[in-house]
Amino acid sequence: MQRFRDVIRFGSHSGLSALSAQDRLAMAWVVVCGRALAGRGSVVGYEQGSVRIEVRETAWLEQMRSMSEHLARELARVAGMKVTGLHFIVKR
């Protein structure tokens, strides 16, 4: 996992650019959140800067919402793309 994080953090964004926007964000999600939080939600969509995150448990929904500005900023930085906001949905 640490090696994966290093590749994302220190690798060039040109290597990531071959991936779809959603895949780039999904990879960045793990780096930005860390293993524990990333395991509670996943990137399920991206459209015009808005990232849709599916949360596995309602208990984690408020935690992620409280961190949404930080998460959005870091996702944009790590993925090297525009992120204007996060939209959380609870998996049913």
C-alpha positions as CSV (number, residue, x, y, z in Angstrom):
1,M,0.0,0.0,0.0
2,Q,2.8,2.4,0.8
3,R,4.4,1.8,-2.5
4,F,1.1,2.5,-4.3
5,R,0.8,5.8,-2.3
6,D,4.4,6.8,-3.3
7,V,3.7,6.1,-7.0
8,I,0.6,8.3,-6.9
9,R,2.2,11.1,-4.8
10,F,5.5,11.3,-6.5
11,G,4.7,9.9,-10.0
12,S,4.0,12.3,-12.8
13,H,0.5,13.2,-13.5
14,S,1.1,12.3,-17.1
15,G,1.1,8.6,-16.1
16,L,-2.3,9.0,-14.5
17,S,-3.7,10.9,-17.4
18,A,-4.1,7.7,-19.4
19,L,-6.8,6.7,-16.9
20,S,-10.4,7.8,-16.9
21,A,-11.3,10.7,-14.6
22,Q,-13.1,8.4,-12.3
23,D,-10.2,5.9,-12.1
24,R,-7.8,8.8,-11.3
25,L,-10.0,10.0,-8.5
26,A,-10.5,6.4,-7.2
27,M,-6.7,6.0,-6.9
28,A,-6.3,9.4,-5.4
29,W,-9.1,8.6,-2.9
30,V,-7.0,6.0,-1.2
31,V,-4.0,8.3,-0.9
32,V,-6.0,11.3,0.3
33,C,-8.1,9.4,2.9
34,G,-5.8,6.6,4.1
35,R,-6.8,3.0,4.3
36,A,-9.4,3.3,7.1
37,L,-11.5,6.1,5.8
38,A,-11.1,5.1,2.1
39,G,-12.5,1.7,3.0
40,R,-15.7,3.3,4.2
41,G,-16.5,5.0,0.8
42,S,-15.6,4.9,-2.8
43,V,-15.6,7.1,-5.9
44,V,-18.6,6.1,-8.0
45,G,-18.9,9.1,-10.4
46,Y,-17.4,12.3,-11.7
47,E,-19.1,15.0,-13.8
48,Q,-17.8,18.6,-14.5
49,G,-15.8,18.8,-11.3
50,S,-18.3,17.1,-9.0
51,V,-17.2,13.8,-7.4
52,R,-19.8,11.3,-6.3
53,I,-18.7,9.3,-3.3
54,E,-20.7,6.2,-2.1
55,V,-20.5,5.8,1.6
56,R,-21.0,2.3,3.1
57,E,-22.4,3.3,6.4
58,T,-24.5,6.3,7.5
59,A,-22.2,6.7,10.6
60,W,-19.4,7.7,8.3
61,L,-21.4,10.1,6.2
62,E,-21.2,13.0,8.7
63,Q,-17.5,12.4,9.2
64,M,-16.8,12.6,5.5
65,R,-19.1,15.6,5.1
66,S,-17.2,17.5,7.8
67,M,-14.0,16.9,5.9
68,S,-15.4,17.5,2.4
69,E,-13.5,20.8,1.7
70,H,-10.2,19.2,2.6
71,L,-11.0,16.0,0.8
72,A,-12.0,17.9,-2.4
73,R,-8.8,20.0,-2.3
74,E,-6.6,17.0,-1.8
75,L,-8.3,14.9,-4.5
76,A,-7.8,17.7,-7.0
77,R,-4.1,18.0,-6.0
78,V,-3.3,14.3,-6.1
79,A,-5.4,13.4,-9.2
80,G,-4.2,16.6,-11.0
81,M,-7.7,17.5,-12.1
82,K,-10.6,19.9,-11.3
83,V,-12.7,19.0,-8.3
84,T,-15.3,21.6,-7.3
85,G,-17.2,19.5,-4.7
86,L,-18.1,16.2,-3.3
87,H,-21.5,14.6,-3.3
88,F,-22.0,11.8,-0.8
89,I,-24.6,9.1,-1.2
90,V,-25.3,6.2,1.2
91,K,-25.0,2.7,-0.3
92,R,-28.3,0.8,0.0
